[in-house]
Amino acid sequence: MTAAEEITDGRRLKGERRRRAILDATLRVIAREGIGAVSHRNVAREAEVPPASIAYYFNGIDDLLVASLLDSCELLLAKLDETRERVRESSQWPRAVAEMIAETVRDHRERTLAEYELYLLAARRPALRPAARRWLEVLRGDVSEGRAGEDPVARAFLAGLDGLFLQALIADEPPRADELEPVLRFLMRPHDHLGTAPPRG
């Protein structure tokens, strides 16, 4: 690698770190003060970067909110991929998803709350809707495995999943996986191709 390439790579890495800091700071501001508090100044202060950095990486507040929501979707999908790697048999899916929800709400409650605020904001701001639909579309494809006629079942399951997250966020105490597992086993029961029913005998 030449000196010029090293400089270019170094600048790119620095830029990626700064952009990551801005996205993370945006979610912290939302979690602490609500979406109305998201501004160039507040996010820059939280991220410890110059205010001009926000305008450099994002074309306005809506662009920043869209990027934050898309980033959250990708992180959630990565979390689901990690969960998938732990599943050895299809019947383990309800327990694995229950543990994922419980862990997410217990250990990352504020971030999850901010993500859902962004998610709901899409109802008012059309610019956010493609980002809000991103994870639903990917998950629907995973659940239905592209099978014709199963879309209503997949939608029902995903609606239930959203409901579990929201209920967990407003609970006084985060739910335990043991509480969530029976609900998820019931929600997943129509997905025969997943084989989520517990073993008999």
C-alpha positions, 0 to 999 in steps of 0.5 A: 500500500502506498503512502497516498492509499494509507492516507485515503484509507485513514481518512475513510476510517475516520469519516466512518467513525465520525458518521457512526458517532453521529448516528449513535448520538442521534439515538441517545438524544431521542431516547433522552429528550424525544425526536423534537430535540434532534438538531444539528447543535444537540446531536453535534454536542452529544457526538462531540463533533463540530456542528458542521459535521452533521451537515457534511454527512447528512442533508438535513434533519430528515436525512439524519433521521432516515439514516438512523432508522436504517442503521437501526434496522441493519443492527436488528437484522444483524442481531437476528442473524446472530440468533439464527446461528444459535438455532440448531433445530427449528423448535428452538426458534421461539426460545431464541427469539424470546431471549433476543427480545428480553436481552434487547429490552433489558440491556438496550432499553433506551436505544430500543425506545429511540428506534421505536420513536423513529419507527412511529414517526414514519406515520407522519413523515413519508421520507422515513417510511421506506426505512421503517418498512425495510426490516419488515420486508426482510423479515417477512421474506425470511419467515415466509421463505418466499412461499406463495399465500403465506404473506398474511401469516407472516404479517400477523407474526411480525405485528405480534413481534412489534407488539411484544417489543412495545409491551416490553418497553412500557412494562415496569420490569422488562419481561423474562424470556420464560414469559415471552417464549409461550407467546412466541411459540403460539405466534410461530405455530402457523409457520409449519415450515419452521417446525416450531412446535415443541417435540412430542413425548 
